[in-house]
Amino acid sequence: MQKSISVITPTYNYGHLIHRLLDSILIQTYKNIEKFRKKGFKLIYQYQENQGQAVAMDAGLKLITGDYFIWP
């Protein structure tokens, strides 16, 4: 069984570009990445007021379930 990978990407004022990251994840050949249900993957979106990147990453780390994670 392949190990699963969680992807965390905090953003501030660049939500209009997030589709580029999500599209690049969808074309990956490694299938055990936590991503979109359409492909059998899961996407978790969490909104929070801007408190900086470190706080956003900490919040994201509490949500992952993969064996590994990547922060593009």
LUMNUZA-84072 format. One record per residue: residue in three letters; x, y, z of N, C-alpha, C, O in turn. Coordinates in steps of 0.02 Angstrom, whole numbers, plus 32768, in hexadecimal, padded with zeros to 4 digits. Example, Ala and Ser with C-alpha at 12.3 -4.5 7.8 and 13.67 -1.06 7.14 Angstrom:
# residues 2
martor, n_px, n_py, n_pz, ca_px, ca_py, ca_pz, c_px, c_py, c_pz, o_px, o_py, o_pz
ala, 8294, 7EE4, 8186, 8267, 7F1F, 8186, 8294, 7F5B, 8186, 82C8, 7F5A, 81A7 .
ser, 8282, 7F90, 8162, 82AC, 7FCB, 8165, 8285, 8002, 818A, 829E, 8039, 8192 .
# end
This chain:
# residues 72
martor, n_px, n_py, n_pz, ca_px, ca_py, ca_pz, c_px, c_py, c_pz, o_px, o_py, o_pz
met, 802A, 7FC5, 8000, 8000, 8000, 8000, 802C, 803E, 8000, 805C, 8043, 8026 .
gln, 801A, 806E, 7FD5, 8040, 80AD, 7FD2, 802F, 80D7, 800F, 7FF7, 80D7, 8028 .
lys, 8061, 80FB, 8027, 8057, 812C, 805C, 802F, 8167, 8041, 8034, 8176, 8005 .
ser, 8009, 8188, 806C, 7FE3, 81C2, 8054, 8008, 8202, 8064, 802F, 8206, 8093 .
ile, 7FF9, 8235, 803C, 8019, 8276, 8042, 7FE4, 82AB, 804C, 7FB2, 82AD, 8027 .
ser, 7FED, 82D6, 807E, 7FC1, 830F, 8088, 7FE5, 834D, 806E, 8021, 8355, 8076 .
val, 7FBE, 837A, 804F, 7FDA, 83B8, 8034, 7FBB, 83F2, 805A, 7F7E, 83F7, 8060 .
ile, 7FE6, 841E, 8075, 7FCF, 845A, 8098, 7FE9, 8496, 8072, 8023, 8499, 8061 .
thr, 7FBC, 84C6, 8065, 7FD2, 8502, 8044, 7FAC, 853F, 805F, 7F75, 854D, 8049 .
pro, 7FCA, 8562, 808E, 7FAA, 859F, 80A7, 7FB0, 85D7, 8073, 7FE2, 85DA, 804E .
thr, 7F7E, 8602, 806F, 7F81, 863A, 8040, 7F5E, 8676, 805D, 7F2E, 866F, 8084 .
tyr, 7F75, 86B0, 804B, 7F56, 86EE, 8060, 7F53, 871D, 8024, 7F86, 872F, 8007 .
asn, 7F17, 872F, 8010, 7F0B, 875B, 7FD7, 7F20, 873D, 7F94, 7F28, 8761, 7F63 .
tyr, 7F27, 86FB, 7F91, 7F37, 86DA, 7F51, 7F07, 86A2, 7F42, 7F17, 8674, 7F1C .
gly, 7ECC, 86A5, 7F60, 7E99, 8672, 7F53, 7E87, 866C, 7F0A, 7E74, 8636, 7EF3 .
his, 7E8C, 86A3, 7EE5, 7E7C, 86A2, 7E9E, 7EAF, 8679, 7E75, 7EA2, 866B, 7E3B .
leu, 7EE7, 8668, 7E93, 7F19, 8640, 7E70, 7F1E, 85F8, 7E89, 7F42, 85CF, 7E6D .
ile, 7EF9, 85E8, 7EBE, 7EFF, 85A5, 7EDC, 7EED, 856D, 7EAB, 7F05, 8535, 7EB2 .
his, 7EC3, 857D, 7E7A, 7EB1, 854A, 7E48, 7EEE, 852E, 7E24, 7EEE, 84F4, 7E0F .
arg, 7F21, 8557, 7E1C, 7F5E, 853F, 7DFA, 7F80, 8509, 7E22, 7F97, 84D7, 7E06 .
leu, 7F84, 8512, 7E64, 7FA1, 84DE, 7E8F, 7F76, 849F, 7E8E, 7F90, 8468, 7E88 .
leu, 7F35, 84A9, 7E95, 7F08, 846F, 7E98, 7F0A, 8448, 7E56, 7F09, 840B, 7E56 .
asp, 7F0C, 846B, 7E1E, 7F11, 8449, 7DDD, 7F52, 8421, 7DD9, 7F52, 83E9, 7DBE .
ser, 7F89, 843C, 7DF2, 7FC8, 8417, 7DEF, 7FC7, 83D9, 7E1B, 7FE7, 83A7, 7E0B .
ile, 7FA2, 83DB, 7E52, 7F9B, 83A0, 7E7C, 7F72, 836B, 7E58, 7F83, 8330, 7E5B .
leu, 7F3D, 837F, 7E36, 7F12, 8350, 7E13, 7F34, 8329, 7DDC, 7F20, 82F1, 7DCD .
ile, 7F68, 8345, 7DBE, 7F89, 8322, 7D87, 7FC1, 82F4, 7D9F, 7FE2, 82D3, 7D76 .
gln, 7FCD, 82F1, 7DDF, 8002, 82C6, 7DF9, 7FEF, 827C, 7DEE, 7FB4, 826B, 7DEE .
thr, 8020, 8252, 7DE5, 8013, 820B, 7DDB, 8012, 81E4, 7E1C, 7FF7, 81AD, 7E1E .
tyr, 802E, 8200, 7E51, 802C, 81DF, 7E93, 7FE5, 81E7, 7EAE, 7FCD, 821F, 7EB7 .
lys, 7FC3, 81B0, 7EBB, 7F7C, 81B1, 7EC9, 7F69, 81BB, 7F12, 7F2F, 81CA, 7F20 .
asn, 7F97, 81B4, 7F40, 7F85, 81B9, 7F87, 7F92, 81FE, 7FA4, 7FAD, 8205, 7FDB .
ile, 7F80, 8231, 7F80, 7F84, 8276, 7F99, 7F3E, 828A, 7FAF, 7F0E, 8281, 7F8A .
glu, 7F38, 82A5, 7FED, 7EF7, 82BC, 8003, 7EE2, 82F5, 7FD6, 7EFD, 832C, 7FDB .
lys, 7EB3, 82EA, 7FAC, 7E9A, 831F, 7F80, 7E52, 8312, 7F6D, 7E2D, 82F8, 7F97 .
phe, 7E3C, 8321, 7F34, 7DF7, 832B, 7F21, 7DCD, 82EC, 7F1B, 7DE4, 82B9, 7F01 .
arg, 7D90, 82F0, 7F34, 7D62, 82B7, 7F33, 7D53, 829E, 7EED, 7D47, 8263, 7EE3 .
lys, 7D54, 82CB, 7EBC, 7D46, 82B7, 7E77, 7D74, 827F, 7E61, 7D60, 8253, 7E3B .
lys, 7DB1, 827F, 7E79, 7DE1, 824B, 7E69, 7DEA, 821B, 7EA3, 7E1A, 81F4, 7EA6 .
gly, 7DBA, 821D, 7ED2, 7DBF, 81F2, 7F0D, 7DEC, 8210, 7F42, 7E02, 81ED, 7F70 .
phe, 7DF9, 8250, 7F3E, 7E24, 8273, 7F6D, 7DFB, 82A2, 7F98, 7DBF, 82AB, 7F8C .
lys, 7E1A, 82BE, 7FCA, 7DF7, 82EA, 7FF9, 7E19, 832E, 7FFA, 7E56, 8333, 7FFC .
leu, 7DF0, 8363, 7FF9, 7E08, 83A7, 7FFD, 7DE9, 83C7, 803B, 7DAC, 83C6, 8043 .
ile, 7E12, 83E3, 8066, 7DFB, 8405, 80A1, 7E0E, 844F, 8099, 7E48, 8460, 8091 .
tyr, 7DDC, 847A, 809D, 7DE7, 84C2, 809A, 7DD8, 84DD, 80DF, 7DA2, 84D1, 80FB .
gln, 7E07, 8502, 80FB, 7DFB, 8520, 813D, 7E0A, 856B, 8139, 7E42, 857F, 8128 .
tyr, 7DD8, 8593, 8148, 7DE1, 85DB, 8148, 7DF2, 85F2, 818F, 7DD7, 85D9, 81C0 .
gln, 7E1F, 8622, 8193, 7E2C, 8643, 81D3, 7E43, 868A, 81C4, 7E5D, 8698, 818E .
glu, 7E39, 86B6, 81F4, 7E51, 86FB, 81EC, 7E9D, 86F9, 81E7, 7EBE, 86CC, 8202 .
asn, 7EBA, 8729, 81C4, 7F02, 872B, 81BC, 7F26, 8732, 81FF, 7F1C, 8763, 8223 .
gln, 7F4F, 8701, 820E, 7F77, 8701, 824B, 7FC0, 86EF, 823A, 7FE8, 86E3, 8267 .
gly, 7FCF, 86EE, 81FB, 8012, 86DD, 81E5, 8018, 8695, 81CD, 7FED, 866B, 81DB .
gln, 804D, 8689, 81A9, 8058, 8647, 818A, 8063, 8610, 81BE, 804B, 85D8, 81B5 .
ala, 8087, 861F, 81F3, 8095, 85EC, 8225, 8055, 85D3, 8246, 804D, 8597, 8251 .
val, 8027, 8600, 8256, 7FE8, 85ED, 8274, 7FBE, 85C4, 8243, 7F9E, 8593, 8256 .
ala, 7FBF, 85D8, 8203, 7F9A, 85B3, 81D0, 7FB6, 856D, 81C7, 7F90, 853D, 81C1 .
met, 7FF8, 8566, 81C7, 8017, 8524, 81C1, 8006, 84F9, 81FD, 7FF8, 84BD, 81F6 .
asp, 8008, 8516, 8239, 7FF7, 84F0, 8275, 7FB0, 84D6, 8271, 7FA3, 849D, 8283 .
ala, 7F81, 8500, 825A, 7F3C, 84EA, 8252, 7F37, 84B2, 821F, 7F12, 8481, 822A .
gly, 7F5C, 84B7, 81E8, 7F5B, 8483, 81B5, 7F79, 8442, 81CE, 7F5F, 840C, 81BD .
leu, 7FAE, 8446, 81F4, 7FCE, 8409, 820E, 7F9F, 83E2, 823B, 7FA5, 83A4, 8241 .
lys, 7F71, 8404, 825C, 7F41, 83E1, 8287, 7F0D, 83BB, 8260, 7EE9, 8392, 827C .
leu, 7F07, 83C9, 821F, 7ED4, 83A9, 81F6, 7EED, 836E, 81CC, 7EC5, 8346, 81B5 .
ile, 7F2E, 8368, 81C3, 7F46, 8335, 8194, 7F40, 82EF, 81B2, 7F43, 82E5, 81EE .
thr, 7F37, 82BF, 8185, 7F33, 8279, 8199, 7F63, 824E, 8171, 7F67, 8212, 817C .
gly, 7F88, 826C, 8142, 7FB6, 8246, 8118, 7FF3, 822E, 813F, 8001, 8245, 8176 .
asp, 8016, 81FF, 8121, 8054, 81E5, 813E, 808C, 8219, 8138, 80B9, 821C, 8162 .
tyr, 8088, 8241, 8104, 80B8, 8277, 80F7, 8091, 82B5, 80E4, 8056, 82B1, 80D4 .
phe, 80B2, 82EE, 80E7, 8092, 832A, 80CD, 80C4, 8352, 80A5, 8101, 834D, 80AD .
ile, 80A8, 837A, 8078, 80D0, 83A6, 804E, 80B4, 83EC, 8054, 8078, 83F6, 805A .
trp, 80E0, 841B, 8051, 80CE, 8462, 8054, 80EC, 8483, 8017, 8126, 8497, 8019 .
pro, 80C5, 8489, 7FE1, 80E1, 84A5, 7FA3, 80F1, 84EF, 7FA9, 8109, 850D, 7F79 .
# end
